[in-house]
Amino acid sequence: MTTALPKFSNLQPNPHWAKLPLFNRKNWARVRFEHVVDRIYEVIK
């Protein structure tokens, strides 16, 4: 069975998502990438 995806013109934003704490970025701070990661060259499998 194949499910057709909706057309992009029919997509609507979900206003309830904006109320989730996940999207509350009020107290977030910008940090440099290298201050967040330890080793960018290491591959973890």
C-alpha positions as CSV (number, residue, x, y, z in Angstrom):
1,M,0.0,0.0,0.0
2,T,1.3,3.5,-0.9
3,T,0.4,6.6,1.0
4,A,0.6,9.8,-0.9
5,L,2.2,12.7,0.8
6,P,0.3,16.0,1.0
7,K,1.2,18.7,-1.5
8,F,3.4,21.5,0.0
9,S,0.7,24.1,-0.8
10,N,-1.7,22.2,1.5
11,L,0.6,22.1,4.5
12,Q,-0.3,24.3,7.4
13,P,1.9,25.2,10.5
14,N,0.8,23.6,13.8
15,P,0.2,26.5,16.2
16,H,0.4,24.1,19.2
17,W,4.0,23.2,18.5
18,A,5.1,26.8,19.3
19,K,3.8,26.3,22.9
20,L,6.0,23.3,23.6
21,P,9.0,24.0,25.9
22,L,11.3,22.5,23.3
23,F,10.9,25.6,21.1
24,N,11.2,28.1,24.0
25,R,14.7,29.5,23.2
26,K,14.4,32.6,25.3
27,N,17.3,31.8,27.6
28,W,19.5,30.0,25.0
29,A,23.0,31.3,24.4
30,R,25.0,31.0,21.2
31,V,28.2,29.0,21.5
32,R,30.9,28.0,19.1
33,F,30.8,24.5,17.7
34,E,34.3,23.7,19.0
35,H,33.2,24.5,22.5
36,V,30.5,21.9,22.4
37,V,32.3,18.9,20.8
38,D,35.4,17.1,22.0
39,R,36.7,15.4,18.9
40,I,35.2,16.1,15.5
41,Y,37.5,13.7,13.8
42,E,36.5,10.6,15.8
43,V,33.9,8.3,14.2
44,I,31.5,6.6,16.6
45,K,29.8,3.4,15.4
